[in-house]
């Protein structure tokens, strides 16, 4: 099978599902211009999946915007530096149950069934190629090089202030806004103040940033962090010619358990939203304790380099600049490096997002709705937004209800409410349907009175039968 043949198969499969039927939502007019039913911010896997899901719900007055140039949305060919995805290859995601839309179908159309059997995990760059194809074959309405600056509530809809080469005007209007903004979309990447306040920026970078690895050829780099991304970056630096890469972990032992693997087979992805808040809090607290270890193949690749060094029980106690570079002090000694790579994750809090500046004070946090015991409380978790099962922000008070109703966080900040269904590839098949269902529900309820009135007033005859039958004259019978 070729990709052209697969494309025709997709068209057939979708036609059997009556995909592309007429919209049911009521158009909204505004003097400032066209009003979209939904604008999705982010054209990566989450945004594309949400767009397809809405189209299946017959909500087509939508737009997807992304600040990156076409084909470079998300992390896969920007700051992600792993060789392959960590997700098992057999798990489905944004195909939303359409077999011909799966990565496996796309791969087999090019490499055959034998080609599928030969790969262990999905190559990172090939996943990006699949997403490019997915967008094209579904003809999703994505506009690139458009950056969201601010969301302004107008009472029943939102004015989006935007900029970028792809923006035809500085403003967009939408009834609903989905923030499909990935792992950093609910807050910001975290660099410890000890580093950001003591070092010039040319001596360090977070793993989420562009890093000039060519400049590290023959030099010594240090990586702070013990998760999968730390080892991805160490391996990448060494493969690009760095002389040494030292990974520093504060724990005495390497993290070995990946809780996501248990979630994938236990129902903890599909059913997580139905747990009581206390269980959710305990589960995600446990999730963060474990961190995500490197895959075995990534660790093997990294540790096989002569210049690889692993430092356990080695938290950074002090960092300062010198003429030789960055000087790092640990309980095990002091080291000097040409460059530091920071793999310390992120912080989640709506207050950290500039686009939410006008509404964040109204967004309910977990600390507003759930009080963990003193022994269990984690400020980092308490700052997460408290969302509905369909990823909608909730309000701290009745006063702010109108300002946040219509905003959805389909990003990493949904972790505490919905588990990994919006933050990991293996959760997308569960998260996208919940998201689009609640968005569609809100659109319908916005016009509830009119919808009910039209239903009650409907009076178009469908049945055309007549009874009793008219008697046929005997003369006509003969």
Secondary structure, DSSP 8 states (H G I E B T S, - for coil): --HHHHHHHHHHHHHHTTTT----S-----TTS-EEEEEEE--SHHHHHHHHHHHHTT---EEEEESS-TT--SSTTTT---SB-SS-TT---TTTT-GGGSHHHHHHHHHHHHHHHH-SS-BHHHHHHHHHHHHHHHT--EEES-EEEEEEE-SSSEEEEEESTT-SSSEEEEEEEEE---TTTTEEE---HHHHTTS-GGGEEETTS---GGGGBTSEEEEE--SHHHHHHHHHHHHTTBSEEEEE-SSSS-----HHHHHHHHSTTTSGGGS-HHHHHHHHHHHHHH-----HHHHHHHHTSTTEEEESS--EEEEEEETTEEEEEETTEEEEESEEEE---EEE-GGG-GGGTTTGGGB-BHHHH----TTT--HHHHTSB-B-TTSBB-BSSGGGHHHHTTEEE-SGGGHHHHGGGTTSGGGHHHHHHHHHHHHHHHHHHHTHHHHHHHHHH---------SS-----HHHH-
